[in-house]
Amino acid sequence: MSHPQSPSPPPRLANVLLVDDNESDNFFHKQAIEASELVDTVDVATTAHQALTRIRSSPTLPDLILLDIRMPEMDGWAFLNQLQRLRPTTLPAVVLMVAFLPPPTYFENEAMWPYVRACIKKPITSYSFRELIHTCFCG
């Protein structure tokens, strides 16, 4: 008699970069990510420009970028274009964050960004983050 295999535990990530202009969201999302106990370091950037500067200056890429789509100055789509130019061959996994889930046609160009793994609705909880990591890295 065979026993069903339990799902593999989600992997532990060395670094997550949270990119969102909303400081309150950043505070709560960072706490939730840390509470998941799946990440060693959570870095926060409040602008897309700040995130790109960190990526340029770091010898290693984050394992995951949580990216707000609607930000002033440079939105998430423009950030993705810049990221692709910056590191065309080695890109981290990216998850888009939105305040509300837009219609599916909003993501018609997602084939341009194969490293975008998911789109999630804010807020992030430790439970939803664990599910997200399992989906993105185990599925």
Contacts in CASP RR format, 6 or more apart in sequence:
PFRMAT RR
TARGET T0000
AUTHOR 0000-0000-0000
METHOD contacts of the structure
MODEL  1
MSHPQSPSPPPRLANVLLVDDNESDNFFHKQAIEASELVDTVDVATTAHQ
ALTRIRSSPTLPDLILLDIRMPEMDGWAFLNQLQRLRPTTLPAVVLMVAF
LPPPTYFENEAMWPYVRACIKKPITSYSFRELIHTCFCG
7 134 0 8 1.000
7 138 0 8 1.000
8 138 0 8 1.000
10 38 0 8 1.000
10 130 0 8 1.000
10 133 0 8 1.000
10 134 0 8 1.000
10 137 0 8 1.000
10 138 0 8 1.000
11 38 0 8 1.000
11 133 0 8 1.000
11 137 0 8 1.000
11 138 0 8 1.000
12 38 0 8 1.000
12 39 0 8 1.000
12 40 0 8 1.000
13 38 0 8 1.000
13 39 0 8 1.000
13 40 0 8 1.000
13 63 0 8 1.000
13 64 0 8 1.000
13 133 0 8 1.000
13 137 0 8 1.000
14 39 0 8 1.000
14 40 0 8 1.000
14 41 0 8 1.000
14 60 0 8 1.000
14 63 0 8 1.000
15 39 0 8 1.000
15 40 0 8 1.000
15 41 0 8 1.000
15 42 0 8 1.000
15 43 0 8 1.000
15 60 0 8 1.000
15 62 0 8 1.000
15 63 0 8 1.000
15 64 0 8 1.000
16 33 0 8 1.000
16 39 0 8 1.000
16 41 0 8 1.000
16 42 0 8 1.000
16 43 0 8 1.000
16 62 0 8 1.000
16 63 0 8 1.000
16 64 0 8 1.000
16 65 0 8 1.000
16 66 0 8 1.000
17 43 0 8 1.000
17 44 0 8 1.000
17 45 0 8 1.000
17 51 0 8 1.000
17 54 0 8 1.000
17 55 0 8 1.000
17 62 0 8 1.000
17 64 0 8 1.000
17 65 0 8 1.000
17 66 0 8 1.000
17 92 0 8 1.000
18 26 0 8 1.000
18 29 0 8 1.000
18 30 0 8 1.000
18 33 0 8 1.000
18 42 0 8 1.000
18 43 0 8 1.000
18 44 0 8 1.000
18 45 0 8 1.000
18 66 0 8 1.000
19 44 0 8 1.000
19 45 0 8 1.000
19 47 0 8 1.000
19 48 0 8 1.000
19 50 0 8 1.000
19 51 0 8 1.000
19 65 0 8 1.000
19 66 0 8 1.000
19 67 0 8 1.000
19 68 0 8 1.000
19 71 0 8 1.000
19 76 0 8 1.000
19 79 0 8 1.000
20 26 0 8 1.000
20 29 0 8 1.000
20 44 0 8 1.000
20 46 0 8 1.000
20 66 0 8 1.000
20 67 0 8 1.000
20 68 0 8 1.000
20 71 0 8 1.000
20 97 0 8 1.000
21 46 0 8 1.000
21 47 0 8 1.000
21 68 0 8 1.000
21 71 0 8 1.000
21 72 0 8 1.000
22 68 0 8 1.000
23 46 0 8 1.000
25 68 0 8 1.000
25 122 0 8 1.000
25 123 0 8 1.000
26 44 0 8 1.000
26 46 0 8 1.000
28 123 0 8 1.000
28 124 0 8 1.000
29 66 0 8 1.000
29 122 0 8 1.000
29 123 0 8 1.000
29 124 0 8 1.000
30 42 0 8 1.000
30 44 0 8 1.000
32 123 0 8 1.000
32 124 0 8 1.000
32 125 0 8 1.000
32 126 0 8 1.000
32 128 0 8 1.000
32 129 0 8 1.000
33 39 0 8 1.000
33 42 0 8 1.000
33 124 0 8 1.000
33 126 0 8 1.000
33 129 0 8 1.000
34 42 0 8 1.000
35 126 0 8 1.000
36 126 0 8 1.000
36 127 0 8 1.000
36 129 0 8 1.000
36 130 0 8 1.000
36 133 0 8 1.000
38 129 0 8 1.000
38 130 0 8 1.000
38 133 0 8 1.000
43 54 0 8 1.000
43 62 0 8 1.000
45 51 0 8 1.000
45 54 0 8 1.000
47 71 0 8 1.000
47 72 0 8 1.000
47 73 0 8 1.000
47 74 0 8 1.000
48 71 0 8 1.000
48 73 0 8 1.000
48 74 0 8 1.000
48 75 0 8 1.000
48 76 0 8 1.000
48 78 0 8 1.000
48 79 0 8 1.000
48 82 0 8 1.000
49 73 0 8 1.000
49 74 0 8 1.000
51 65 0 8 1.000
51 79 0 8 1.000
52 79 0 8 1.000
52 82 0 8 1.000
52 83 0 8 1.000
52 86 0 8 1.000
55 61 0 8 1.000
55 62 0 8 1.000
55 83 0 8 1.000
55 86 0 8 1.000
55 87 0 8 1.000
56 86 0 8 1.000
61 87 0 8 1.000
61 90 0 8 1.000
61 91 0 8 1.000
61 92 0 8 1.000
62 92 0 8 1.000
63 92 0 8 1.000
63 93 0 8 1.000
64 92 0 8 1.000
64 93 0 8 1.000
64 94 0 8 1.000
64 95 0 8 1.000
64 133 0 8 1.000
64 136 0 8 1.000
65 83 0 8 1.000
65 92 0 8 1.000
65 93 0 8 1.000
65 94 0 8 1.000
65 95 0 8 1.000
66 95 0 8 1.000
66 97 0 8 1.000
66 124 0 8 1.000
67 76 0 8 1.000
67 79 0 8 1.000
67 80 0 8 1.000
67 94 0 8 1.000
67 95 0 8 1.000
67 96 0 8 1.000
67 97 0 8 1.000
68 76 0 8 1.000
68 97 0 8 1.000
68 98 0 8 1.000
68 122 0 8 1.000
69 75 0 8 1.000
69 76 0 8 1.000
69 77 0 8 1.000
69 96 0 8 1.000
69 97 0 8 1.000
69 98 0 8 1.000
70 76 0 8 1.000
70 98 0 8 1.000
70 99 0 8 1.000
71 79 0 8 1.000
74 82 0 8 1.000
76 96 0 8 1.000
80 94 0 8 1.000
80 112 0 8 1.000
80 113 0 8 1.000
80 116 0 8 1.000
83 91 0 8 1.000
83 94 0 8 1.000
84 91 0 8 1.000
84 113 0 8 1.000
91 115 0 8 1.000
92 115 0 8 1.000
93 115 0 8 1.000
93 117 0 8 1.000
93 136 0 8 1.000
93 137 0 8 1.000
94 113 0 8 1.000
94 115 0 8 1.000
94 116 0 8 1.000
94 117 0 8 1.000
95 116 0 8 1.000
95 117 0 8 1.000
95 118 0 8 1.000
95 119 0 8 1.000
95 120 0 8 1.000
95 132 0 8 1.000
95 136 0 8 1.000
96 116 0 8 1.000
96 118 0 8 1.000
96 119 0 8 1.000
96 120 0 8 1.000
97 119 0 8 1.000
97 120 0 8 1.000
97 121 0 8 1.000
97 122 0 8 1.000
97 124 0 8 1.000
98 119 0 8 1.000
98 120 0 8 1.000
98 121 0 8 1.000
98 122 0 8 1.000
99 121 0 8 1.000
99 122 0 8 1.000
100 121 0 8 1.000
101 119 0 8 1.000
101 121 0 8 1.000
107 119 0 8 1.000
110 116 0 8 1.000
117 135 0 8 1.000
117 136 0 8 1.000
118 132 0 8 1.000
118 135 0 8 1.000
118 136 0 8 1.000
120 128 0 8 1.000
120 132 0 8 1.000
124 132 0 8 1.000
END
